[in-house]
Amino acid sequence: MRRRIIPWLAWGFVLAWAASWLLPDGPLRRYLAAKEEVAALADALQTLRKEEAALLREIHALRHDRIAMEAAIHRELGYVHPDEVIILRK
């Protein structure tokens, strides 16, 4: 009789352990949530790297390209050339 109970207890333990993986807060759910978070962070990192590259190109242009520098001064600071006319509206 005792020899029959031990295998059933072992199988019961294995089934309980396997079922725990499927619970809402079980290891499988946590793994899948972490995997989704890693994918989202990888996408965010790729976006940030593209933005960084664009900003580095803009910095290079502002340091070395006179036309880009003048355009930024006009756009950001509102400077005008001596031969330009300013029209103010109310």
DONUSE-742380 format. One record per residue: residue number from 1; residue in one letter; z, x, y of N, C-alpha, C, O in turn. Coordinates in Angstrom, 1 decimal, m for minus. Layout:
<sites>
NUM, A, Z, X, Y, Z, X, Y, Z, X, Y, Z, X, Y $
...
</sites>
This chain:
<sites>
1, M, 0.0, 0.8, m1.2, 0.0, 0.0, 0.0, 0.0, 0.9, 1.3, m0.7, 0.6, 2.2 $
2, R, 0.8, 2.0, 1.2, 0.9, 2.8, 2.3, m0.4, 3.5, 2.6, m0.8, 3.8, 3.7 $
3, R, m1.1, 3.9, 1.5, m2.4, 4.5, 1.7, m3.5, 3.6, 2.4, m4.4, 4.1, 3.0 $
4, R, m3.3, 2.3, 2.3, m4.3, 1.4, 2.9, m4.0, 1.2, 4.4, m4.9, 1.0, 5.2 $
5, I, m2.7, 1.3, 4.7, m2.3, 1.1, 6.1, m2.7, 2.2, 7.0, m3.2, 2.0, 8.2 $
6, I, m2.6, 3.4, 6.6, m2.9, 4.6, 7.4, m4.4, 4.6, 7.9, m4.6, 4.8, 9.1 $
7, P, m5.4, 4.3, 7.0, m6.8, 4.3, 7.5, m7.0, 3.1, 8.5, m7.7, 3.3, 9.5 $
8, W, m6.3, 2.0, 8.3, m6.5, 0.9, 9.2, m5.9, 1.2, 10.5, m6.4, 0.8, 11.6 $
9, L, m4.7, 1.9, 10.5, m4.1, 2.3, 11.8, m5.0, 3.3, 12.5, m5.1, 3.2, 13.7 $
10, A, m5.6, 4.2, 11.8, m6.5, 5.2, 12.4, m7.7, 4.5, 13.0, m8.1, 4.8, 14.1 $
11, W, m8.3, 3.5, 12.3, m9.4, 2.8, 12.8, m9.0, 2.0, 14.0, m9.7, 1.8, 15.0 $
12, G, m7.8, 1.4, 14.0, m7.3, 0.6, 15.1, m7.1, 1.5, 16.3, m7.5, 1.1, 17.4 $
13, F, m6.6, 2.7, 16.1, m6.5, 3.6, 17.2, m7.8, 4.0, 17.8, m8.0, 4.0, 19.0 $
14, V, m8.8, 4.3, 17.0, m10.1, 4.7, 17.4, m10.8, 3.5, 18.2, m11.4, 3.7, 19.3 $
15, L, m10.6, 2.3, 17.7, m11.2, 1.1, 18.4, m10.5, 0.9, 19.7, m11.2, 0.6, 20.7 $
16, A, m9.2, 1.0, 19.8, m8.5, 0.9, 21.0, m8.9, 1.9, 22.0, m9.0, 1.6, 23.2 $
17, W, m9.0, 3.2, 21.6, m9.4, 4.2, 22.5, m10.9, 4.0, 23.0, m11.1, 4.2, 24.2 $
18, A, m11.8, 3.6, 22.1, m13.1, 3.3, 22.5, m13.2, 2.1, 23.5, m13.9, 2.1, 24.5 $
19, A, m12.4, 1.1, 23.3, m12.3, m0.1, 24.2, m11.8, 0.3, 25.5, m12.2, m0.3, 26.5 $
20, S, m10.9, 1.3, 25.6, m10.3, 1.7, 26.9, m11.4, 2.3, 27.8, m11.2, 2.2, 29.0 $
21, W, m12.4, 2.8, 27.2, m13.5, 3.4, 28.0, m14.3, 2.3, 28.7, m14.9, 2.5, 29.7 $
22, L, m14.2, 1.1, 28.2, m15.0, 0.0, 28.8, m14.2, m0.9, 29.8, m14.7, m1.8, 30.4 $
23, L, m12.9, m0.6, 30.0, m12.1, m1.3, 30.9, m12.6, m1.1, 32.3, m13.2, m0.1, 32.6 $
24, P, m12.3, m2.0, 33.3, m12.7, m1.8, 34.7, m12.2, m0.5, 35.3, m13.0, 0.0, 36.1 $
25, D, m11.1, 0.0, 34.9, m10.6, 1.2, 35.5, m10.6, 2.3, 34.4, m9.9, 3.3, 34.6 $
26, G, m11.5, 2.2, 33.4, m11.6, 3.1, 32.4, m12.4, 4.4, 32.7, m13.0, 4.4, 33.8 $
27, P, m12.4, 5.4, 31.9, m13.1, 6.6, 32.2, m14.6, 6.4, 32.4, m15.2, 7.1, 33.2 $
28, L, m15.2, 5.6, 31.6, m16.6, 5.4, 31.7, m17.0, 4.8, 33.1, m17.9, 5.3, 33.7 $
29, R, m16.2, 3.8, 33.6, m16.5, 3.3, 34.9, m16.3, 4.3, 36.0, m17.0, 4.4, 37.0 $
30, R, m15.2, 5.1, 35.9, m14.9, 6.1, 36.9, m16.1, 7.2, 36.9, m16.5, 7.7, 37.9 $
31, Y, m16.6, 7.5, 35.7, m17.7, 8.5, 35.6, m18.9, 7.9, 36.3, m19.6, 8.7, 37.0 $
32, L, m19.3, 6.7, 36.0, m20.4, 6.1, 36.6, m20.3, 6.0, 38.1, m21.3, 6.2, 38.8 $
33, A, m19.1, 5.7, 38.6, m18.9, 5.6, 40.0, m19.0, 7.0, 40.7, m19.6, 7.1, 41.7 $
34, A, m18.5, 8.0, 40.0, m18.6, 9.3, 40.5, m20.0, 9.8, 40.5, m20.5, 10.5, 41.4 $
35, K, m20.8, 9.4, 39.5, m22.2, 9.8, 39.4, m23.0, 9.2, 40.6, m23.8, 9.9, 41.2 $
36, E, m22.7, 7.9, 40.9, m23.4, 7.3, 42.0, m23.0, 8.0, 43.3, m23.8, 8.1, 44.2 $
37, E, m21.7, 8.3, 43.5, m21.3, 9.0, 44.7, m22.0, 10.3, 44.8, m22.3, 10.7, 46.0 $
38, V, m22.1, 11.1, 43.8, m22.8, 12.4, 43.8, m24.2, 12.2, 44.3, m24.7, 13.0, 45.1 $
39, A, m24.9, 11.2, 43.7, m26.3, 10.9, 44.1, m26.4, 10.6, 45.6, m27.3, 11.0, 46.3 $
40, A, m25.5, 9.7, 46.1, m25.5, 9.3, 47.5, m25.2, 10.6, 48.4, m25.8, 10.7, 49.4 $
41, L, m24.3, 11.4, 48.0, m24.0, 12.6, 48.8, m25.1, 13.6, 48.8, m25.4, 14.3, 49.8 $
42, A, m25.9, 13.7, 47.7, m27.0, 14.5, 47.6, m28.1, 14.0, 48.6, m28.8, 14.8, 49.2 $
43, D, m28.3, 12.7, 48.6, m29.3, 12.2, 49.6, m28.8, 12.4, 51.0, m29.7, 12.8, 51.9 $
44, A, m27.5, 12.3, 51.3, m27.0, 12.5, 52.6, m27.2, 14.0, 53.0, m27.6, 14.3, 54.1 $
45, L, m27.0, 14.9, 52.0, m27.1, 16.3, 52.3, m28.6, 16.6, 52.6, m28.9, 17.5, 53.5 $
46, Q, m29.5, 16.0, 51.9, m30.9, 16.3, 52.1, m31.3, 15.8, 53.5, m32.1, 16.5, 54.2 $
47, T, m30.8, 14.7, 53.9, m31.1, 14.1, 55.3, m30.5, 15.1, 56.3, m31.2, 15.4, 57.3 $
48, L, m29.3, 15.6, 56.1, m28.7, 16.5, 57.1, m29.5, 17.8, 57.1, m29.6, 18.4, 58.2 $
49, R, m30.0, 18.3, 56.0, m30.8, 19.5, 56.0, m32.1, 19.3, 56.8, m32.5, 20.3, 57.5 $
50, K, m32.7, 18.2, 56.7, m33.9, 17.9, 57.5, m33.6, 17.9, 59.0, m34.3, 18.4, 59.8 $
51, E, m32.5, 17.2, 59.3, m32.1, 17.1, 60.7, m31.7, 18.5, 61.3, m32.1, 18.9, 62.4 $
52, E, m31.1, 19.4, 60.5, m30.8, 20.7, 60.9, m32.0, 21.5, 61.1, m32.1, 22.3, 62.1 $
53, A, m33.0, 21.4, 60.3, m34.3, 22.1, 60.4, m35.0, 21.7, 61.7, m35.5, 22.5, 62.4 $
54, A, m35.0, 20.4, 62.0, m35.6, 19.9, 63.2, m34.9, 20.4, 64.5, m35.5, 20.8, 65.4 $
55, L, m33.5, 20.4, 64.4, m32.8, 21.0, 65.5, m33.0, 22.5, 65.7, m33.1, 23.0, 66.8 $
56, L, m33.1, 23.2, 64.6, m33.4, 24.6, 64.7, m34.8, 24.9, 65.3, m35.0, 25.8, 66.1 $
57, R, m35.8, 24.0, 65.0, m37.1, 24.2, 65.6, m37.0, 23.9, 67.1, m37.7, 24.5, 67.9 $
58, E, m36.2, 22.8, 67.5, m36.1, 22.5, 68.9, m35.4, 23.6, 69.6, m35.8, 23.9, 70.8 $
59, I, m34.4, 24.2, 69.0, m33.7, 25.3, 69.7, m34.6, 26.5, 69.9, m34.7, 27.1, 71.0 $
60, H, m35.4, 26.8, 68.9, m36.4, 27.9, 69.0, m37.4, 27.6, 70.1, m37.7, 28.5, 70.9 $
61, A, m37.9, 26.3, 70.2, m38.8, 26.0, 71.2, m38.2, 26.1, 72.6, m38.9, 26.5, 73.5 $
62, L, m37.0, 25.6, 72.7, m36.3, 25.7, 74.1, m36.1, 27.1, 74.5, m36.0, 27.4, 75.7 $
63, R, m35.9, 28.0, 73.6, m35.6, 29.4, 73.9, m36.9, 30.2, 74.2, m36.9, 31.1, 75.0 $
64, H, m38.0, 29.8, 73.6, m39.2, 30.7, 73.6, m40.4, 30.0, 74.2, m41.4, 30.7, 74.5 $
65, D, m40.4, 28.7, 74.4, m41.6, 28.0, 74.9, m41.3, 27.4, 76.3, m40.5, 26.5, 76.4 $
66, R, m42.0, 27.9, 77.3, m41.7, 27.5, 78.7, m42.0, 26.0, 78.9, m41.3, 25.3, 79.6 $
67, I, m43.1, 25.5, 78.2, m43.5, 24.1, 78.4, m42.4, 23.2, 77.8, m42.0, 22.2, 78.4 $
68, A, m41.9, 23.5, 76.6, m40.9, 22.7, 76.0, m39.6, 22.8, 76.8, m38.9, 21.8, 77.0 $
69, M, m39.3, 23.9, 77.4, m38.1, 24.1, 78.3, m38.2, 23.2, 79.5, m37.3, 22.5, 79.9 $
70, E, m39.4, 23.2, 80.2, m39.6, 22.4, 81.4, m39.5, 20.9, 81.0, m39.0, 20.1, 81.8 $
71, A, m40.1, 20.5, 79.9, m40.1, 19.1, 79.5, m38.6, 18.7, 79.2, m38.3, 17.5, 79.6 $
72, A, m37.8, 19.5, 78.6, m36.4, 19.2, 78.4, m35.7, 19.1, 79.7, m34.8, 18.2, 79.9 $
73, I, m35.9, 20.0, 80.6, m35.3, 19.9, 81.9, m35.6, 18.6, 82.7, m34.7, 18.0, 83.2 $
74, H, m36.9, 18.3, 82.6, m37.3, 17.0, 83.3, m36.6, 15.8, 82.6, m36.1, 14.9, 83.3 $
75, R, m36.7, 15.8, 81.3, m36.2, 14.6, 80.5, m34.7, 14.5, 80.6, m34.1, 13.5, 80.8 $
76, E, m34.0, 15.6, 80.3, m32.5, 15.6, 80.2, m31.8, 15.6, 81.5, m30.8, 14.9, 81.7 $
77, L, m32.3, 16.4, 82.5, m31.6, 16.6, 83.7, m32.2, 15.9, 84.9, m31.6, 15.8, 86.0 $
78, G, m33.4, 15.3, 84.7, m34.0, 14.6, 85.8, m34.6, 15.4, 86.9, m34.8, 14.9, 88.0 $
79, Y, m34.8, 16.7, 86.7, m35.4, 17.5, 87.7, m36.9, 17.1, 87.9, m37.6, 16.6, 87.1 $
80, V, m37.4, 17.4, 89.2, m38.8, 17.1, 89.5, m39.4, 18.4, 90.1, m38.7, 19.3, 90.6 $
81, H, m40.7, 18.5, 90.0, m41.4, 19.6, 90.7, m41.5, 19.3, 92.2, m41.3, 18.2, 92.6 $
82, P, m41.7, 20.4, 93.0, m41.7, 20.2, 94.4, m42.8, 19.3, 94.9, m42.7, 18.6, 95.9 $
83, D, m43.9, 19.2, 94.1, m45.0, 18.3, 94.5, m45.0, 16.9, 94.0, m45.9, 16.1, 94.2 $
84, E, m43.9, 16.6, 93.3, m43.7, 15.2, 92.7, m43.0, 14.3, 93.7, m42.2, 14.8, 94.5 $
85, V, m43.3, 13.0, 93.6, m42.7, 12.1, 94.5, m41.8, 11.2, 93.7, m42.1, 10.7, 92.6 $
86, I, m40.6, 10.9, 94.2, m39.6, 10.1, 93.5, m39.6, 8.7, 94.2, m39.5, 8.6, 95.4 $
87, I, m39.8, 7.7, 93.4, m39.7, 6.3, 93.8, m38.5, 5.6, 93.2, m38.4, 5.5, 92.0 $
88, L, m37.6, 5.2, 94.1, m36.4, 4.6, 93.6, m36.5, 3.1, 93.7, m37.0, 2.6, 94.7 $
89, R, m36.1, 2.3, 92.7, m36.2, 0.9, 92.7, m34.8, 0.3, 92.6, m33.9, 0.9, 92.0 $
90, K, m34.6, m0.8, 93.3, m33.3, m1.5, 93.2, m33.3, m2.4, 92.0, m32.2, m3.1, 91.8 $
</sites>
